[in-house]
Amino acid sequence: MKYWMRCVAAGLLAMSFVGLAQAATALGPAALRARHASLAQQLANNPFGGPVVLQSNEASRRIEGDVYAVLEHPFESVQAALSDPGRWCEILILHLNTKHCQRADGPNGPRVEVRVGKKQPQALSSASLLAFGWKPPVARPDYLAVQMDAPDGPYDTRDYQLMAEAVPLGDGRTFLHMGYALSHGAASEFAMKLYLGTVAHDKVGFTRTRAGDDGFVGGMRGVVERNTMRYYLAIDAYLDSLAHPGDQQVEKRLRAWFDATERFPRQLREVERDDYLRMKRAELRRL
């Protein structure tokens, strides 16, 4: 596989990690509570060792996915974190492929500018930019909804959407729904298939399609599921870190995120712990 094609494929893979939203449509407070009730059995009995339900779907040149989870954090803390575009950057930077993130203000309102790239140290100039328009969140005492949209992306990708919504459950818990959607053209589809057929031929997701060690979904659904889980773990690690003194929070969330991914080595192991921490500390110094 030629070097330039590896770079293109890596860039495309990174692009597929960032756009989050279920067809860009939040369920709303009543429907989200109903979804929590309907998923009760799956939240209580799943392979993740906690109340998490992961869903994915692959359509013609469209990628969609959702995660539903009960967070052991008060709704007020979740709302404060997820309704601030700057704090989203503190969450997104935990992901391996996020090289930089910043809030930028313009004539059309705030943007969340994310640069994504490889899972190794990378010059910022070679990382790809996704500029998400930030919509004013719906923030009520009983409901939060946040949405970001990026109409264009690199390598023939477009219509990125990132959303999150949440409702309080009481007893210091919150029910979270994160979803994503993006579209891709023929060029990106070709490069992604090449990547999945070579460099990432052994990568799998979490959904079982048959019994046995290799009975997990692969391909683009596997890509979606791995990174949906990574983003959920980033939100949880960020919220956990807020219980620590301010000067310890960044290091706590970096270590917590990596340790959480290590619970799923078949799907999520990519780099060694020390390499991840060294890379992220360097990237954070660029913020």
N, C-alpha and C positions, 0 to 999 in steps of 0.2 A: 504494500500500500504506500503510495507516494506521500512524501512529507506534506505537500500542500493539501492533499486530500484529507490527511489526518487532522490538519489544522481546521479545515472547513467543517469536517464532521464533528470535531470537538466544539467548535463554535455553535453549530446547529444544536448539538446536545445541550449546551449551556442555555441556548435560547428557549428550549422546550421546558427548562426548569423554572422559568421566572413568571410566565403569565398565569395567574391564578384567578378562577371564578366559574361557577356552574352556569354555563351559557350566559354569563354576566348578570344573572338574575338572582337576587336574594329571595329567600322564601318568605320573609316577614315574620313577626313575632309569633303569631298564632300557629302558622304552619311549621315554624321551627320547633315550637314546643310539641306539636303533634309528631314531628319527625323523631324527636327525642323519645317519645312514648313508643312509637312503632319500632325503634331500633333497640329497645330495652334489652331484649334477649341477646342480640349481637354485641351490644356494649358490655354485657356481663360475661359473655363467653366468646372469646376471640383469641387469635394466636399472638397478640401483641403484649399480653401480660398487663393490660389496663383497658379502660373504657374508650376504645378507639375503633372506628369503623372506616375502612378505606375502600373507595369505589373508583372505577376508572372506565373509560369508554374511548374507543378509537373508531372514528368515522372517516369518510373519504376526505383526506387532507385537513382534518380537524381533530384536535386532541382535547379531551375534557377529563376532568377528574374532580373528586370531592373527598374530603376527610371530615368526619364528624367525631367529636371527642368531648368528654367531660374533663374539664380542667379543675384541678384542686387549687383554684385561685378565686378570690371574690370577684364578682362582676365589675365592681368599681375599678379594680386594678386592671382587669382585662380591657375595659372601656378606655381608661386613661392611656394605656399602652398602644392600642390599635387605632385610636382616633387621631394619632399624631404622626404625620409623615416622617418626621425626623426619627422617631422611635422605630418606625418600620425599618429604616436603614440599619439600626442597631440589631434588628432581628435578621434581616436578609444577609448581612455580612457574615453570619455564622456558616452559611452554606459554602461548601467547597468551591463552587463555581463563581461565587460572587466576589469580584475583585475590588469593587468600590461602590459606594452608595452615598448619595447626598440629596438633601432637599434643595430645590432651586425655585425661586419665585420669579414669575413672569407676568405679562399683561393678562394672561388667561387664568392666572391663579397658580398655586403651588404645583410643582412637579416632583416626582421621585425618580431621580436619574441613577440607573443601575448599570454598572459595567460588569459583564460576565465573560468568562473564558475557561481556561483549563483548570484542572485539579492540582496543578503545581504552581509554584511561584511564576509570575508573569508580569511583564512591564505593562503599566496602565495604558500606554499608547497602543498596545496590540489587543486590548480587550474590547469587546463590542458594547455599544451603548444602547440601552432601552430607556426611553424617556416616557414615564407613565404620568398622564394627567391625573391629578388628585381631585376627586369630587368631594364636596362637603359631606362629612359623615352624618348619618342619622344617629343621633345620640340621645336616648331617652332613659329614664330611670329603669325601664324594663327591657331595653333592646338597644343593640348597636349594629349598624351596617356600614361597611366601608367598601369603596370600590375605586379601582385605578384602571386606566385604559391606555394602551400604547398602540396607535394605529399601524405603525410600521416597525419592523425589526430587520436585522441583517439576514443575509442568505435566503432571501425569498420567503421570509416569514412576515406575518401581519396579524392584526386584530387580537393583540394580547389583552387579556383581561384578568385582573387580580381582585378578589373580593374576600371579605370575611364578615360574618355576622354572629351575634352571640346573644344569649338570654340568661338571666340569673336562674339558678336552681335552688338557691337557699343553702344554708350550712357552709357558706364560703366556697361554693362550687359554681361553675359556669359551663353552659353547653355551647360549644363552638362549632361553626360550620365554615370551612374554607373550601373554595372551589376555584378552578382555573379553566381557561379556554384559550386556544390559539389556532390560527390557520397557517398552512404552509403550502408552497407551490411545488412544481415538479422538480426544480433544482434541489431544493432542500430535502424533498422526499427521497431523491436518488442518493444524496450524500448520507442521509440518515440510515438508509437501508445498507449502504456500504459499510458504515460504521458498525451497525448491529451485526453485520455478517462477518466482521473481521475483528477489530479491536475489542468489541463488546459482545462477542458471540456467546459467551458464557454467563452474561448478566441476566438476572431474573427479577420478577416482582414478588408480590406477596400472595396473590390469589392462586389457589391450587386448582389446577385443571385435571389432575389425576393423582393417584397415590404414588408415594416414593419420593426420594430425595430430589429428583429432577422434575417433579410434577408441578412446577410453578410456571405462571405465565411469563412469556418473554416479549421480545420485540418492543414496539412503542408503548404498549400497555405496561410492560415492565419498567420502562423509563419513567412513565407518569407515576406509577405507584412508588418507586424508590424516592422520587423527589418530593412527592406529596408528603411522604413520611418525614423526609428531611426538614421540610418547612414546618410541619407540625411540631417536631422536636425542637426547632429553633424558637418557636413561640413559647413553648413550655420552659425551655432553658432560660430564655430571657425573663419570663415572669418569676421563675425560681430565684434568679440572681438578685431580684429587687429586695429580697429579705436580708441581704448582706450590706455592709457599709459601702458607700459609694466608690471608694478607691479599690474595692475588691470585686466589684460586680462584673467587669469585663472578663477578667480571668476566670471567675466562677462560671460564667455562661459558656465560655469557650470550652472549658474542661467538661462541663455538664453535657454540652451538645455532642462532643465527640464520644464520651462514655455512653450516652444514650444510643448513638448509632451502632456502637459495638455490641449491643444486644441482638443485632440482626446482621451478623457478619456475612451470611450468604448473600444478602441483598446490598448492604450498605458499606462494607469495608472497601476502602480505596487507598488510603495512605496510613502510615504509622502515626501514632499519637503525637510524638515529638515533632514530626514533620508538619503535621496540621497546625500545631500550636505556634511553631516558628513562622510558618507562612502567614497565619492570621494576625499575629502580632505585627508583622511587617506591613500587612495591608491596612491594619487599623492606624498605623502611624501616618498613612497617606490621607486619612480622612480630615 
